[in-house]
């Protein structure tokens, strides 16, 4: 397990960034409005910006320490970076781009992603001979991700990597990034504006507002604590688990919330670990006895943990089901009708077809 | 009866002979061409790397004395070439600041072919730096950052990213430098004098023939040679630039 610890103070014009955080293996998503300092924070960790004060370390390696004057140059930090616009080298083929960092490695890290593995997982084998200028946005970002991974980084930074990707390909690449984050097992800092990407990827969320970290923690914690996330459209949580075949076009995923039936496995990957996105608007609540005679296949015993008002006269309910967090959005009227209070035992009802893997 | 030393051209029965003698260069004229090419190639050999370094430094780096370097590199553009030649004499002449110690080592630059290369190289330098700066400015500096994040050190990044991407611009700058070195007159004649076979380049030879009565035909042949060299260089450079541009952005 690696640990990135950063304490960064820097001033750019009238803007002051003062952020302190740590990130373990897995994806730490940094969200915040434009101009909140997300990119500056990332660039300071990368080594492209030198903070005025603070300290940045990865395990026992000091990247930056204002007190001792240490500032390790960017090229010696072994930090992989996926930029918003890909930044592939236009004069090199896709293959040469992929191998750019790999060729400059002195030693291989045990368990690193090989060229063949990266090409297969990212689905870029047909592109190897092409030039970057001929690639689509999604293809470009997959190559950029492969290029960063093949340099065997100890830390991976991604600055809105899906911003230049067509909307219909974003989910696909986001779940690819999630799968890779489990494979490479290093700390990943991921900047985004999108709640969807946050929900699909985050193991930890940092909310940056006006150059300060205003909330940090697990997705459900941060949603309840930060108005910025709470008001985002499409609120959802991610449940991770193992596939277990169920037959008849249905499959179940064994999650910490209990087994969840999904109507169909996406394109054959019905084995190993997967991540399900459960939208708060798809979770129906029932009180009293377990509901009977429903068409919905998933009925999970849960407890309402916290409730908070959100726009459009609705209430966001945070639930605990088994070992997992769930969210549900219901109306004020329903809350009153059910007499719902924090601590109440409820049943969370979810249609199999509403859950996307 | 002794034969006349030269056949009388006007009485020659063969019109083709006359055409040949008008348009085919004489051995002495070919020597001027050879001198010009040698001087220009050697001028380019030492100026181009220096111009690349200065242009790269001025575009991508911040360092003390940057403005001074900028001004010094532009100076030959604003000065009369004769003044540049004279300045070179003051520096590298037999009694010059650098010339005297060099002379003790047995190195003489003034009034030599090397001197002609230096004079024409110095005159070509500012235009090359200008063109190279444009070429480097056109390369996205963010690619440099991407290369650094992949472990490439500064020199590596210059050689494997910035220079290849600036390729067409570097070719254009080399062509400009070559053409300017081929054509330099004032600085060369002041610093290296007009020594046939050594420092007499095409422009110097053209000037010399024009000082001789009836030298127009020879001057014309020399001028045509200059034109052919410049034309060939332009076409070759254009072909190379096209190929490079295609490689960068198909």
Interface residues (C-beta under 8 A of the other chain):
Chain A: X46 X48 X73 X74 X75 X76 X78 X79 X80 X81 X83 X85 X87 X89 X90 X91 X100 X101 X104 X105 X131 X133 X134 X147 X148 X151
Chain B: X140 X142 X143 X145 X146 X147 X148 X149 X150 X151 X152 X153 X156 X160 X161 X164 X165 X167 X247 X248 X249 X250
